């Protein structure tokens, strides 16, 4: 019953060495670090990493994390003038505009 469209909809798995995926897994397992032995934690971490690398929602999350990183490098020049903005308009008007 699978159609070619169904197969195209499945995202490609993330590489297990993806830094964003590893950071998410590490943060997820951080509370377990106090209760698990180092060996058990590493085994659990690897299994979690494998499962998350093929989870379509996790793949989408990690790919969405990566997009802003590219934009950040391009917007650094934009952020520099905006840092001066409060100095130019210290009357509080900029706070209302930003919100």
C-alpha positions in Angstrom: 0.0 0.0 0.0 3.0 2.3 0.2 3.1 4.9 -2.6 6.3 6.5 -3.8 5.1 9.7 -2.1 5.1 8.0 1.3 8.8 7.0 0.8 9.7 10.6 -0.2 8.0 12.0 2.9 10.4 10.0 5.2 13.4 12.2 6.2 16.9 10.8 5.9 18.3 9.7 9.3 20.7 12.0 11.0 24.3 11.0 11.4 25.1 9.8 14.9 27.9 12.3 15.2 25.6 15.3 14.5 26.6 17.9 17.1 23.0 19.2 17.6 21.6 15.7 18.0 24.3 14.8 20.5 23.7 18.0 22.5 19.9 17.2 22.7 20.6 13.6 23.8 23.1 14.8 26.4 20.7 17.3 27.8 17.9 14.7 27.9 20.0 12.2 29.8 21.6 14.7 32.2 19.2 13.9 35.0 20.2 10.2 34.7 23.9 10.9 35.2 23.5 10.9 39.0 21.7 7.5 39.1 23.2 5.5 36.3 26.8 4.1 36.2 29.0 5.6 33.6 28.9 2.4 31.5 25.2 2.1 31.7 24.7 5.8 30.9 26.9 5.5 27.8 25.0 2.4 26.6 21.7 4.2 27.2 23.0 7.3 25.5 24.1 5.4 22.4 20.7 3.6 22.1 18.8 6.9 22.6 21.1 8.5 20.0 20.3 5.7 17.5 16.5 6.0 18.1 16.5 9.8 17.9 18.5 9.8 14.7 15.7 8.1 12.8 12.8 9.8 14.5 11.1 12.1 12.0 10.2 14.7 14.6 13.7 14.8 16.0 15.2 15.1 12.5 12.9 18.0 11.9 13.9 19.6 15.2 17.6 19.2 14.6 17.3 20.6 11.0 15.4 23.6 12.3 18.2 24.2 14.8 20.7 24.3 12.0 18.9 26.9 9.9 19.2 29.8 12.4 22.9 29.1 12.8 23.5 29.9 9.2 21.4 33.0 9.5 23.2 34.2 12.6 26.5 34.5 10.8 24.8 36.6 8.1 23.0 38.8 10.7 26.0 39.6 12.9 26.5 42.9 11.1 22.8 43.7 11.6 23.0 43.0 15.4 25.9 45.5 15.8 23.8 48.6 14.9 20.8 47.3 16.9 23.1 47.1 20.0 23.6 50.9 19.6 19.9 51.5 19.3 19.2 51.8 23.0 22.0 54.4 23.3 20.3 56.5 20.6 16.8 56.3 22.0 17.1 56.0 25.7 13.7 57.6 26.2 12.1 54.2 26.4 10.4 54.5 23.0 12.4 51.7 21.6 11.0 49.3 24.2 7.5 49.8 23.0 8.6 49.4 19.4 10.4 46.1 20.1 7.4 44.6 21.8 
